[in-house]
Amino acid sequence: MDNENKIPEKTPDPNRSAMDTYYANRNAKRAAFRVNIEGLDNEPPAYVPKNGAARPQNQQQSVVRQTRTQSAAQNSVVRQPNPASDAQRRAAAASRPPRQAPQPQSREAKKRKKKEKHRGYNFARGLMITLMCLIFIGILTAAVSTLALSTINDILAVNKDGGTTVSIVVPENSDFDDVFEILCNNDLIHQKTLVKLFCKFRHYDIKRGKPVKYEPGVYYIETDSGVEAMLEMIKATTNTSRETVRLTFPEGWTIAKVFERIQKYNVCDAEKLYANLDIVGKQFKFYTKIPNKSGRYLKAEGYIFPDTYDFYLGEAASSVLKKLYGNFEKKWTKAYSQKAKALGMNMDEIITLASIIQREAKDKTQMRNVSSVLHNRLKDSATYPQLQMNSTKEYIDAVNEYGRFNEVYYSIYLDAYNTYSVTGLPAGPICNPGIDAIEAALDPADTDYKFFCHDSQGNIYLAATAEEHQRNTELVLFS
């Protein structure tokens, strides 16, 4: 029995490696162990050590075998060994090819495997970085392109939308930086830094080594204009055309009629002139002395001196007004100021009085008599509080024909200018008087007349009392 269960020891085969021998021995041990477990043999499986020596008997193993035998007897189950089956198992175990032991990898193989392992990860990471770079470059390119196009539009106006006009106000003594800031604040320039650098590079702020001067006033700028065109429009002594036109404004015309003619001959738009009246006027000393009376229509009325002027076609409103105001400043001399002071009146009162004389007198010979009537009534305001001049009321009616104000303002101005209701002089001049009317206001005839009237031929009838004036009026009406 002992001989049947023993596995013949195998001598090492010189043609086999150590690992082949190891796997062969291990397979033999497993086959023997299975036989013993299944009860095919009461003897312990043969043990074949690595060196081929027999396993020494162990007391502990005998106890295990006895315990297993006793347990099988108690259960009345005795399994007989099957020699044929045992032999088949042994043969199958012996014929099973041994397992190949893992071969140790070289350092180069490990490095190659590591590279292959990370190659896919590196490829994915590189692809992601490339995509991110392309997206960033695309965004950056789009931003730069948008910035460049916007800057080119500001400079050359190649793609600006037209049809919109923006009004800007240029204060007095404005330099390039001030004007450029105004243009930016009104959304006429969008790329402030780049466009300003371009203007500095092109020397738009300097002319012949000196800083460029800009004409103060209100300007109406088209949104489809480039920065150079906008700056040229505001520059002092800038004219869009060398072609000129000569215009004459008669004495007694109102500002409305003067501006109407200027616009008619394509010198400047009337609305631009109205918008610049005060802004340009503040550059002149005489204008700052004009009081702002309640109900006054235009502060500049009376100070657009009637004369003949040469204008450029398409001239700036501020340039036109400077010519008009400058002419008045030359005409109003110090001698006039001294005479006005001697009469106890100021410049604005004299011009207001002269405007009434201009409208009421037919010619120069009548002006001093009309002036005497007005002065006499002003001196005797207790008896004659109102001047009662038809021309003052007619002034508001004439201006209203140009649609310069609505019904509410018509009522306000009429109350301020109607000398049948207002005490003393009206709120301001009612026309632009000439030199003869101004001198007549400064030097009235020495009379005691308080009234006058005209017939249909323009002849004047003077009276010192109301009774005389009544007879003159009847004479005029029934003659």
MARDOTI-874750 format. One record per residue (C-alpha): x, y, z. Coordinates in steps of 0.001 Angstrom, whole numbers, plus 500000, padded with zeros to 6 digits. Layout:
BEGIN
X,Y,Z
...
//
This chain:
BEGIN
500000,500000,500000
502787,502313,500867
504489,501574,497597
501385,502346,495566
500869,505821,497059
504395,506923,496779
505325,509106,493839
508620,508224,492368
511125,510849,492895
512259,512666,489836
515778,513458,489289
516503,516903,487974
516670,517124,484233
519700,519004,483105
517783,520256,480070
515173,521954,482237
515548,525244,483998
515071,525693,487738
511645,527193,487200
510501,524213,485114
511567,521870,487868
509734,523992,490429
506432,523891,488552
506726,520130,487905
507250,519382,491579
504383,521682,492563
501983,519971,490159
502938,516551,491541
502286,517684,495087
498869,519037,494193
497836,515784,492519
498899,513733,495552
497088,516080,497908
493841,515728,495972
494036,511941,496168
494460,512017,499907
491583,514472,500432
489073,512404,498485
489755,509320,500668
491256,507309,497914
494241,506551,500085
494688,506637,503882
498306,507400,503461
499527,510992,503246
500505,512203,499795
504001,511767,498760
506072,514807,499384
508659,515613,496893
510877,518408,498029
512891,520527,495741
516021,518491,496367
514171,515177,495916
514664,513931,499544
511919,511957,501354
509791,513827,503820
510372,512718,507424
507443,511195,509243
505763,513552,511559
503759,512681,514576
501296,515406,513879
500506,513978,510448
499687,510581,512011
497220,512228,514318
495530,513888,511373
495225,510576,509520
493832,508809,512587
491327,511566,513170
490101,511389,509622
489802,507543,509822
487870,507666,513073
485511,510297,511758
484778,508207,508660
484120,505096,510790
481721,506955,513046
479728,508082,510094
479715,504528,508740
481020,505830,505454
484205,504255,504204
485337,505287,500807
487541,502708,499106
490392,503883,497023
490129,503551,493275
493486,502573,491863
492415,503134,488287
491156,506606,488946
494225,507420,490971
496476,506306,488188
494547,508419,485678
494868,511504,487824
498535,510977,488272
499009,510490,484577
497020,513651,483817
499037,515612,486338
502272,514255,484922
501256,515006,481354
500100,518570,482120
502624,521029,480709
504407,522993,483327
503651,526672,483719
506141,529129,482521
507548,531321,485193
507397,535079,484565
510586,536289,483081
512204,539252,484808
511955,542425,482758
514961,544423,481829
515304,548144,482653
514888,549081,479031
511668,547046,478805
510284,548745,481895
511077,552162,480487
509478,551207,477169
506351,549964,478953
506171,553135,481015
506483,555268,477898
503759,553287,476172
501557,553655,479230
501879,557421,479303
501886,557877,475552
498094,557885,475330
497781,560249,478289
500369,562617,476861
498616,562584,473492
495238,563473,475069
496795,566174,477187
498642,567615,474202
495475,567572,472141
493594,569413,474897
496329,572032,475246
496388,572522,471472
492630,573027,471356
492779,575511,474235
495570,577424,472511
493596,577540,469272
490507,578809,471101
492551,581457,472909
494218,582554,469679
490808,582745,467998
489360,584868,470786
492440,587103,470832
492348,587490,467050
488652,588393,467125
489240,590948,469903
492186,592522,468090
490251,592610,464822
487267,594267,466491
489535,596802,468176
491340,597544,464926
488111,597973,462938
486632,600238,465600
489775,602379,465624
489803,602635,461823
486149,603667,461868
486892,606417,464389
489755,607718,462282
488513,607279,458720
484759,606716,459223
484803,603906,456666
481946,601975,458226
480022,604452,460369
476283,604792,460247
475127,608175,458966
471928,610102,459413
472501,611074,463051
473626,614484,464293
475096,615103,467726
475364,618591,469216
478388,619380,471360
479390,622475,473293
482997,623656,473146
483802,626081,475985
486077,629049,475605
489860,628463,475714
489515,624747,474999
492672,622932,473868
493062,619642,471991
492690,617472,475089
489483,619288,476100
487921,618973,472647
488956,615327,472300
487404,614536,475685
484160,616226,474624
484035,614112,471461
484589,610923,473464
481963,611839,476059
479420,612277,473260
480207,608799,471822
481693,610274,468662
484980,608453,469357
484972,604935,470809
488647,603915,470955
489902,606856,472968
493497,605802,473651
494400,604524,470179
492718,607397,468324
494366,609967,470568
497770,608406,469910
497030,608593,466193
496081,612289,466465
499257,613048,468388
501308,611140,465818
499653,613091,462982
500115,616370,464915
496445,617265,464830
497004,619142,468098
499810,621329,466751
499940,623690,463833
503179,625396,462817
504713,624544,466149
501876,626058,468193
498904,624428,469903
495777,624446,467761
493058,626871,468863
489432,625833,468836
486424,628043,468300
484025,627939,471257
480393,627321,470530
477760,624714,469790
478587,622353,466942
476385,619842,465182
478531,616890,464162
477482,613982,461990
478160,610597,463549
479634,609307,460275
482494,611832,460429
486112,610878,461062
488132,612389,463891
490059,614699,461525
486854,616128,460048
485405,616706,463507
488505,618521,464741
488697,620620,461594
485094,621696,462086
485883,623090,465527
489229,624683,464725
489472,628440,464756
489646,630192,461361
488461,627024,459672
486411,627400,456534
485016,624542,454489
485117,626629,451293
487133,629508,449911
484161,630830,448044
482707,633909,449745
479454,635791,449667
478822,639441,450602
475665,640133,452590
474199,643448,453749
471884,643729,456749
469871,646989,456852
469281,648970,460034
466277,647892,462002
466390,644212,461056
465788,641673,463782
468073,638736,464477
465451,636457,462933
465693,638285,459585
469496,638438,459707
469843,634715,460358
467265,633953,457707
469398,635688,455089
472605,634019,456291
470991,630617,455922
469433,631504,452562
472861,632185,451059
474350,628928,452409
476683,630575,454845
475454,628822,457984
472340,627144,459343
470120,629498,461375
469630,627000,464193
473375,626742,464669
473580,630516,464938
470848,630629,467582
472595,627887,469538
475880,629812,469569
474589,633300,470429
475424,633199,474128
478497,630976,473903
480264,633205,471393
478914,636388,472958
480662,635628,476252
483982,636162,474502
483169,639880,474172
483340,642249,477081
480276,644302,476061
478133,641152,475977
478905,640281,479585
477491,643672,480636
474059,643050,479096
471532,642391,481894
469231,639377,481799
465903,641047,482372
462814,639033,483062
460874,638223,479905
463728,639152,477578
463562,637241,474310
467159,637317,473035
470060,638829,474895
471889,639385,471606
469021,641305,469975
470230,644858,469209
473922,643841,469105
474112,642323,465610
475389,645468,464017
473752,646274,460649
476460,646454,457987
477914,644672,454951
479826,641447,455678
481850,638924,453712
481257,635308,454690
482600,631967,453517
480099,629492,452201
479642,626858,454874
481330,628984,457510
481147,627903,461139
478431,629536,463230
480921,630744,465795
483004,632408,463095
479955,634187,461664
478872,635493,465056
482360,636662,465892
482257,638902,462806
478871,640317,463813
479728,640876,467461
483183,642158,466595
481695,644837,464374
479429,646097,467160
482348,646127,469595
484234,648399,467189
481266,650701,466643
480471,651218,470320
483197,653601,471374
484267,654980,474705
482707,658283,473743
479335,656534,473506
479812,655075,476956
480619,658492,478383
477547,660077,476798
475334,657306,478086
476727,657787,481565
476052,661531,481353
472398,660705,480563
472197,658396,483539
471812,655356,481312
473866,652284,480472
474748,650742,477122
471794,648337,477065
469288,651113,477813
470733,653262,475020
470591,650372,472517
467005,649597,473568
466054,653254,473128
467895,653396,469789
466032,650312,468541
462688,652040,469208
463922,655191,467487
465076,653087,464538
461621,651589,464152
459581,654758,464851
461487,657407,462850
461240,657605,459100
464732,659028,458572
467688,660571,460309
466075,664027,460600
463182,662624,462621
465344,660500,464913
466451,663238,467310
462837,664483,467747
461585,660956,468437
464484,660545,470845
463473,663723,472660
459900,662447,473071
461158,659183,474591
463641,660890,476895
461011,663403,478064
458538,660657,478920
461192,658649,480755
462129,661695,482807
458491,662350,483689
457593,658752,484505
455092,659831,487156
452950,661508,484495
453859,659227,481594
454724,655788,483035
454341,654033,479669
456118,654930,476451
453156,653670,474378
455152,652757,471272
453413,650523,468717
456739,649133,467473
457432,647242,470726
454271,645172,470442
454864,644631,466738
458301,643170,467502
456863,640161,469340
454309,639634,466589
457054,639710,463953
459249,637208,465817
456292,634934,466414
455860,634619,462644
459157,632719,462540
457796,630178,465000
460420,630923,467602
458123,630356,470588
454735,628889,471474
451598,630621,472804
452776,630516,476409
456013,632309,475625
454211,634680,473291
452136,635900,476222
455219,636227,478444
457221,638182,475883
454292,640384,474952
453849,641412,478576
457573,642235,478805
457783,644228,475547
454391,645917,475189
455077,649517,476184
451350,650209,476509
451414,648073,479624
455016,647854,480802
456514,650775,482712
459499,652496,481094
461635,650708,478558
460756,647217,477298
462718,644112,478372
465263,644630,475595
465938,646044,472132
463353,645331,469449
465756,645413,466480
469394,646052,465609
469809,649842,465342
472364,651643,463184
474784,654412,464066
472287,657225,463385
469722,655779,465791
472370,655154,468458
473699,658689,468170
470140,660072,468258
469501,658119,471475
472693,659587,472950
471942,663127,471724
468180,663879,471692
466769,667180,470468
466082,669741,473149
462266,669859,473127
459314,669462,475452
457482,667033,473177
455743,664105,474791
453794,662736,471777
454234,662116,468056
452420,660421,465196
452888,659867,461436
450667,660192,458417
450584,657801,455510
453493,659569,453804
455698,659256,456897
455428,662878,457972
455817,663326,461720
453479,665347,463991
454857,666307,467416
452926,667461,470465
453770,668581,473993
450332,667883,475484
447674,665212,475136
445229,667733,473618
447688,668658,470871
448365,665013,470211
444615,664369,469885
444274,667058,467253
447299,665710,465360
445824,662227,465421
442489,663451,464031
444333,665372,461366
446249,662266,460329
443150,660086,460297
440927,662422,458257
443490,663957,455939
//
